[in-house]
Amino acid sequence: MKIKKLYSYSNKRQIWRLLPTETGKLVIEERDADSKEVFFACIDIKTGKKMFNNLQLKEKFWVGIEKIYKDLIFFHKFRKPDMPGHLGIIVFDITAKGILWETDKYIFLFIHDDELYCYTEVFEGRNFYKLNYLTGEIIADLGEDVSRINSLREAFTGDNFSDYFFTRQYNPDSESNVDVNNHLNEIKTRSFLSGKIEYINLPGILLYSFHEIAPSGGKMNNIFRAVDIESGKVIFEEELNTGIKVFIQDSFFIKNDLLFLLKDKTKFITCSINK
């Protein structure tokens, strides 16, 4: 098993979300809390080639992503700053690099089979609609039947994460692989380690992140490591954060044969995993 760096990415802003698309792209959300600005970028997930960068909408901060569907990004605004309620739909075309349509009338629910389900707020309830996802035109007025919408949402919106691997915290009582237990127990018992170990166990390879006390004391370094589990040989190692005072969680994940490492909060490294 081999791990090879493909590319790194950084705009020197805090990386908020990484969102792989169904068409081999990666949408990146970056936030600057001091200036209260949010930026979006899109790259080829295999090569790192930029398709667009530093995208901002009219609303510079209070905006987020509902869904990416067929190379369209469905954005939302917020009803009030610092409040969770969403407002409006803004549809951005990744290929054309422009806004396809937008409205403040509807609030996004979900998309299925090229149909966008949304609602407007009415007195003591909601009125639901089905829209053409490319134009925003109404296909059907679905009325106020919440139970029907909930049934549709349960049937349609099971996001498929079968090609993802996310970390879990190491607990020797819940890990059945003897080699994994032996290796992580040895790492865990080191006197200079602190906090939990997060890991992903794949056939033949163990990937994990841990924090060690820095030699100067008082601060920690966050280390990622990949090990051939049969031989115990380290095949890849990267220092993700240095001189930190708080634990960094969820510092890596895997999609298909790609490994994503979040480094210093403002950078990520993409690696290939090959047999």
C-alpha positions in Angstrom: 0.0 0.0 0.0 1.3 3.4 -1.0 0.3 7.0 -0.1 1.4 9.7 -2.5 0.8 13.5 -2.2 -1.1 14.8 -5.2 -1.5 18.5 -4.3 -2.1 21.0 -1.5 -4.5 23.8 -1.3 -4.6 27.0 0.7 -5.9 30.6 0.4 -4.7 31.3 4.0 -8.3 31.4 5.3 -10.0 28.9 7.6 -11.3 26.0 5.7 -14.9 25.5 6.8 -16.2 22.7 4.6 -14.9 20.3 1.9 -17.7 19.1 -0.4 -16.9 16.5 -3.1 -19.3 16.5 -6.0 -20.7 13.6 -8.0 -18.8 14.8 -11.0 -15.2 14.7 -9.7 -15.0 18.2 -8.3 -14.4 19.5 -4.8 -16.2 22.6 -3.5 -14.4 24.5 -0.7 -16.0 26.9 1.8 -13.6 29.3 3.6 -14.5 31.8 6.3 -12.8 34.8 7.6 -14.3 35.5 11.1 -12.5 38.8 11.5 -13.7 40.4 8.3 -16.9 38.4 8.3 -16.6 37.2 4.8 -17.1 33.8 3.2 -15.4 32.6 0.1 -16.0 29.6 -2.2 -13.7 27.7 -4.6 -14.0 24.7 -6.8 -11.2 22.4 -8.0 -10.7 19.2 -9.8 -10.6 16.6 -7.0 -7.9 14.5 -8.6 -5.5 17.3 -9.8 -6.3 20.3 -7.7 -6.8 22.4 -10.8 -9.0 25.5 -10.0 -12.3 25.9 -11.7 -13.1 29.0 -9.8 -11.7 30.7 -6.8 -12.6 33.5 -4.2 -16.3 33.4 -5.2 -18.4 35.7 -3.1 -22.2 36.4 -3.3 -23.9 39.7 -2.6 -24.3 38.6 1.0 -20.6 38.4 2.1 -20.9 36.2 5.2 -24.4 35.0 6.2 -24.7 32.5 3.4 -24.2 28.7 3.2 -24.6 25.7 1.0 -27.7 23.5 1.1 -26.8 21.0 -1.6 -24.6 20.4 -4.7 -26.5 18.7 -7.4 -25.4 18.0 -11.0 -22.7 20.8 -10.9 -25.1 23.3 -9.4 -24.5 24.7 -5.9 -27.7 25.6 -4.0 -26.9 28.4 -1.6 -29.1 29.8 1.2 -29.0 33.0 3.2 -30.0 33.3 6.8 -33.1 34.8 8.2 -31.1 36.8 10.7 -27.4 36.9 11.5 -26.3 34.4 14.1 -29.7 32.6 13.7 -30.0 29.1 12.1 -33.2 29.8 10.1 -32.5 29.7 6.3 -33.9 32.1 3.7 -34.0 32.0 0.0 -32.4 29.9 -2.7 -29.4 30.9 -4.9 -28.4 28.5 -7.6 -24.8 28.8 -8.9 -23.7 26.9 -12.1 -20.2 25.6 -11.6 -19.5 25.1 -15.3 -20.9 28.5 -16.4 -19.5 30.2 -13.3 -22.6 32.3 -12.8 -25.9 32.4 -10.9 -28.6 30.4 -12.7 -31.5 31.8 -10.7 -32.3 33.0 -7.3 -35.3 33.8 -5.1 -36.1 35.0 -1.6 -39.6 33.5 -1.7 -38.8 29.8 -1.1 -36.8 27.9 1.4 -34.9 24.8 0.3 -35.9 21.3 1.5 -34.4 18.7 -0.8 -33.9 17.6 -4.5 -35.0 14.4 -6.1 -35.1 13.3 -9.7 -34.5 16.9 -11.0 -37.3 18.3 -8.8 -36.6 20.8 -6.0 -38.9 20.6 -3.0 -39.2 23.8 -1.0 -41.7 25.8 1.1 -42.9 29.2 2.1 -44.0 30.1 5.6 -47.6 30.8 6.0 -49.8 31.5 9.1 -49.2 28.7 11.6 -47.5 26.5 9.1 -45.8 25.9 5.8 -46.9 25.6 2.2 -44.8 23.2 0.1 -43.9 23.4 -3.6 -42.1 21.4 -6.2 -39.9 23.5 -8.6 -38.0 22.9 -11.8 -34.4 22.8 -10.4 -33.0 24.6 -13.5 -35.4 27.5 -13.6 -37.1 27.8 -10.3 -40.5 27.6 -12.0 -43.3 25.9 -10.0 -44.2 22.4 -11.1 -46.7 21.7 -8.4 -48.3 23.4 -5.3 -48.2 20.6 -2.7 -50.2 22.4 -0.1 -49.6 22.2 3.7 -49.4 18.4 4.1 -46.3 18.1 6.3 -46.7 14.3 6.7 -46.6 13.8 3.0 -43.4 15.9 2.6 -41.8 14.1 5.5 -42.5 10.7 3.8 -41.1 12.0 0.6 -38.0 13.3 2.3 -37.4 10.0 4.1 -37.8 8.1 0.8 -35.6 10.4 -1.3 -32.9 12.0 0.8 -30.6 9.2 2.0 -27.2 10.7 1.2 -24.9 8.0 0.0 -21.6 7.9 2.0 -20.6 4.4 0.9 -17.4 5.6 -0.7 -16.4 7.7 2.3 -14.4 6.7 5.4 -14.5 8.9 8.5 -12.5 8.7 11.6 -13.7 7.3 14.9 -12.1 7.5 18.4 -10.0 4.6 19.5 -11.5 2.4 22.2 -9.7 -1.0 22.8 -13.0 -2.5 23.9 -14.8 -1.8 20.6 -12.0 -2.6 18.2 -11.9 -6.3 17.3 -8.7 -6.2 15.1 -5.9 -7.5 17.2 -3.1 -5.9 15.2 -4.9 -2.5 15.3 -5.4 -2.9 19.1 -1.8 -3.8 19.6 -0.5 -0.9 17.6 -2.8 1.8 18.9 -2.4 0.6 22.5 1.4 0.9 22.2 1.0 4.5 20.8 -1.6 5.4 23.4 0.6 4.3 26.4 3.4 6.7 25.4 3.9 9.2 28.2 4.0 12.2 25.7 0.7 11.5 24.2 -2.4 13.5 25.1 -6.2 13.1 24.3 -7.9 10.6 22.0 -6.6 8.8 19.0 -8.7 9.1 15.9 -8.3 6.4 13.2 -9.5 4.6 10.1 -8.8 1.0 9.6 -8.6 -0.2 6.0 -7.5 -3.6 4.7 -3.8 -3.7 5.2 -3.4 -0.1 6.3 -4.1 1.8 9.6 -4.4 5.6 9.4 -4.6 7.6 12.6 -4.1 11.1 14.1 -2.8 11.8 17.6 -1.5 14.7 19.8 1.8 14.6 21.5 3.1 17.1 24.1 5.7 19.4 22.5 9.2 19.2 24.0 8.9 22.8 25.3 5.7 21.7 27.3 2.3 23.3 27.6 1.5 22.9 23.9 0.9 20.0 21.5 1.7 18.8 18.0 -1.0 17.0 16.0 0.5 14.1 13.9 -1.0 12.0 11.2 0.4 8.6 10.4 -0.3 5.7 8.1 1.1 2.3 9.0 1.3 -1.0 7.2 -0.6 -3.0 9.8 1.1 -6.3 9.1 4.7 -5.1 9.3 4.1 -2.1 11.6 6.1 0.0 9.2 5.2 3.7 8.9 4.5 4.4 5.2 3.4 8.0 5.5 3.6 10.7 8.2 2.6 14.4 8.3 2.7 17.0 11.1 -0.8 18.6 10.7 -0.6 21.2 13.6 2.2 22.5 15.7 2.2 24.4 19.0 -1.5 24.1 19.6 -3.3 24.3 22.9 -6.6 22.6 22.0 -7.3 19.2 20.4 -7.9 19.1 16.7 -10.6 16.6 15.7 -11.7 15.2 12.3 -8.4 16.2 10.8 -8.7 13.7 7.9 -11.1 11.6 5.8 -11.1 9.4 2.8 -13.3 9.4 -0.3 -12.7 6.5 -2.7 -8.9 6.3 -3.1 -8.2 9.9 -2.0 -7.0 10.9 1.4 -7.7 14.5 2.6 -5.6 15.9 5.4 -6.6 19.2 7.1 -3.4 21.1 8.1 -3.2 24.3 10.2 -6.9 24.9 9.7 -6.2 26.9 6.5 -4.7 24.2 4.2 -5.5 20.7 3.1 -3.3 18.1 1.4 -4.8 15.5 -1.0 -3.1 12.2 -1.3 -3.7 9.0 -3.4 -4.0 5.6 -1.7 -2.8 2.8 -4.0 -2.1 -0.8 -3.5 
